[in-house]
């Protein structure tokens, strides 16, 4: 039976790829910045012809990757930065006297709900993995009780 320190045991509980939630905060937020930049550049260059359609689609994928890799904080960070970048660059420009349309408000609301939900669910997943690891470690320790 493998122990929590062996790669085989980590592969059993994390699908073969261990998330880096315990990495330093600089690493987790650095990855978050890189992911949101890649999502922005992909949306801008490859799918620029979409005009104002799907303003947050690529940022949602970025939230998934970042929340899996870095946890709740970096996931919510990418959510906020994606909202700012998507809103500024990919939503239609409106005059100061014109209110935002229903489609734009709906796109923003759906993005925020989905991105926050993804971030919280990934955080819950990481907490459950840690609990499984600690439970597995407790089960694998030999008992000090001696039967008399």
N, C-alpha and C positions, 0 to 999 in steps of 0.2 A: 504494500500500500504506500502510495506516495505522500509526502508531507507538504505543507504549504510553501516550503522553500524551493521545491523542485519545479522545473518548468512543466512537467506533466500534470501536476496538480493544478497549476495556474491555468493550463489549457482546458482542464475539465470544467472550471467554474467561469471562465471569461471568454469562452469561444475561441481560444487560441491566441487572442491578442489582449494583452493586459493594458487597461487604460492608465493614464499617467496622472491620476488625480492627486497622488502624493508628491508630485514633482514640485519644484519651487514655483512660487507665484509668478516670477519673472518668465519662466519657461511657458507656463500655461497661458498667460496673457500675451506673450510673444507669438505663440501659435495662434491664438485668437485673432491677433492683428493680421497675421499672415493669411489666415483663412478668409477673413472678411475682405482683405485686399484682392485675393484671387477671385472670390465671388463677384466683387464689384467689377474687376477687369473682364471677367468672362461675360457678365451681363452687358457691359458697355461695348466690348469689341465684337464678340461672336453673335450676340443677339441684340445688337443695336437697332435692327430693323423692326423689332417688336414695338417700338415707340413707347407708349405708356401702358401697354399690356404686360402683365406679370412683373410688376415693379419689384417685388420682394421674393420671387421664386428662388433665385440663387442664394439669397441671404438665408433662407430657411434651411437649405442644405448645409450652409456654413454653420448655422446654429446647431444642427444635428452633430456634425463632426466635432465642433468645439466643445459642446456639452459632454459628448462621450469622452473626449480626450482630457478635458480640464475640469469638468464639473459645472456646478451651478453658476458660480461667479463669472467665469469666462463665457458661458452660454448666454447669460443675461447681458453681458457686455457686447457680444456680437449682435444680440437682438437690438440693443439701443443704437449701435453704430449702423447696422443695416437699415434700421428705420430712418435714421437721418440721411444716409446716402441715397437710399431708394426714394425717399420723399423728395429730396432736393433734385436728383438727377433724372428720375424716371417717372415721376408723377407729372401730369400736365400743368403747365404754368397757368395760373389764374391771376387776373387783375386784383388790385386791392379792394375793389368794390364787389367782386364776384366771389361768392362762397364756394367752398369745395363741394364737388358733386357727390351723389350717393355712392357711385362706383368707387371713388377714391377713398371715401370714409370706410366703406366695407372692406376694401383691400387692406387698409391700415389695421382695422380691427381684427380681421382674420389672421393677418401676419402676427400681430402682438399675442393673440390668444394661442396660436399654434406654437410660436417660438417659446413662449413662457411655459407652455405645457411640456414641450420637448425638454427644456432645461430642467424642470422639476422632476420629470420622469427619469431622466438620466441620473440626476442626483439621487433619487430613490434607488435606482439600480445599483449605483456605486455603494450606497449604504448597505444594501442587501448582500452584495458581494463581500464587503468587509465583515459583515456579521457571519456569513457562511465560512469565511476564512478563519475567524476567531473561534467559531463553534467547532470547526474541523480540527483546529489546533488543540482545543480543550479535549476533544475526543481521543486524539492521538497521544496525549500525555499519559504515561503510566500512572496508575493510582498509587498513592502512598499508603492507603489503608491496607493493613495486613489483617486478614481474617484469623481469628483465634479459635 
